[in-house]
Amino acid sequence: RIQDVVIVKILKEVVLSLCSCDDVNAVNEAITDVFPEQLSLVCHIKISEVMASCIQHKKMSPSKLWSERVLSMYELHSSVRSLLLLGAPFCGKTTALDVLRNVLANICCNEQTEVRLYPHSYNQAEFWGSLSERYEWVEGVFVLALRKLDNK
């Protein structure tokens, strides 16, 4: 039914945008339990196949948790416009993003835009924004980058 498709889309857009990567699979399972006919098993199989070939091409041996996180990033990307990756240095953010971009390029055939911000290069006011002396909001680097992406 078309109503179910709309409800599932709204749930994914609203709820998944508020979830952490750890919660995405649980929320998707809950949505699938309520709306079993909307399960996109074929899509997940295709994503897993493309991801496996990309991982093999990079000569990686990722853990199951890492692969689940990349799948969670794919689910988040399908319901929100942008992703913000945070983590310690050398934890695999760039590698996960590269794999996700390859999956999206192979499945969706669309180009992804990447903007890298280094928050430690700015103070809080420069990064997030601040009030000027005349009590007007001055947008920071983060907001300006999002606006730039939104205009593309």
Solvent accessible surface area in square Angstrom, and as a share of the most:
residue,aa,sasa,rsa
1,R,189,0.69
2,I,126,0.64
3,Q,99,0.44
4,D,16,0.08
5,V,70,0.40
6,V,74,0.43
7,I,77,0.39
8,V,15,0.09
9,K,98,0.41
10,I,92,0.46
11,L,60,0.30
12,K,50,0.21
13,E,75,0.33
14,V,83,0.48
15,V,51,0.29
16,L,0,0.00
17,S,54,0.35
18,L,150,0.75
19,C,28,0.17
20,S,61,0.39
21,C,43,0.26
22,D,94,0.49
23,D,68,0.35
24,V,0,0.00
25,N,57,0.29
26,A,63,0.49
27,V,29,0.16
28,N,21,0.11
29,E,111,0.50
30,A,55,0.42
31,I,14,0.07
32,T,38,0.22
33,D,115,0.59
34,V,104,0.60
35,F,27,0.11
36,P,82,0.52
37,E,106,0.48
38,Q,54,0.24
39,L,94,0.47
40,S,52,0.34
41,L,102,0.51
42,V,123,0.70
43,C,46,0.27
44,H,54,0.24
45,I,88,0.45
46,K,95,0.40
47,I,1,0.01
48,S,49,0.31
49,E,102,0.46
50,V,13,0.07
51,M,10,0.04
52,A,57,0.44
53,S,63,0.40
54,C,10,0.06
55,I,18,0.09
56,Q,140,0.62
57,H,153,0.68
58,K,74,0.31
59,K,183,0.78
60,M,52,0.23
61,S,112,0.73
62,P,42,0.27
63,S,68,0.44
64,K,159,0.67
65,L,105,0.52
66,W,45,0.16
67,S,25,0.16
68,E,58,0.26
69,R,93,0.34
70,V,2,0.01
71,L,35,0.18
72,S,2,0.01
73,M,9,0.04
74,Y,19,0.07
75,E,10,0.05
76,L,17,0.08
77,H,45,0.20
78,S,59,0.38
79,S,14,0.09
80,V,35,0.20
81,R,193,0.71
82,S,60,0.39
83,L,54,0.27
84,L,109,0.54
85,L,54,0.27
86,L,140,0.69
87,G,46,0.44
88,A,65,0.50
89,P,109,0.68
90,F,208,0.87
91,C,73,0.44
92,G,24,0.23
93,K,60,0.26
94,T,64,0.37
95,T,47,0.27
96,A,8,0.07
97,L,37,0.19
98,D,49,0.25
99,V,0,0.00
100,L,3,0.01
101,R,76,0.28
102,N,60,0.31
103,V,1,0.01
104,L,4,0.02
105,A,54,0.42
106,N,90,0.46
107,I,46,0.24
108,C,59,0.36
109,C,112,0.67
110,N,72,0.37
111,E,167,0.75
112,Q,33,0.15
113,T,74,0.43
114,E,58,0.26
115,V,66,0.38
116,R,125,0.46
117,L,50,0.25
118,Y,134,0.51
119,P,59,0.37
120,H,183,0.82
121,S,84,0.54
122,Y,81,0.31
123,N,89,0.46
124,Q,147,0.65
125,A,47,0.36
126,E,89,0.40
127,F,14,0.06
128,W,124,0.43
129,G,9,0.09
130,S,40,0.25
131,L,107,0.53
132,S,39,0.25
133,E,170,0.76
134,R,188,0.69
135,Y,177,0.67
136,E,93,0.42
137,W,145,0.51
138,V,81,0.46
139,E,53,0.24
140,G,3,0.03
141,V,40,0.23
142,F,34,0.14
143,V,39,0.23
144,L,98,0.49
145,A,14,0.11
146,L,72,0.36
147,R,131,0.48
148,K,131,0.55
149,L,46,0.23
150,D,82,0.43
151,N,131,0.67
152,K,155,0.66
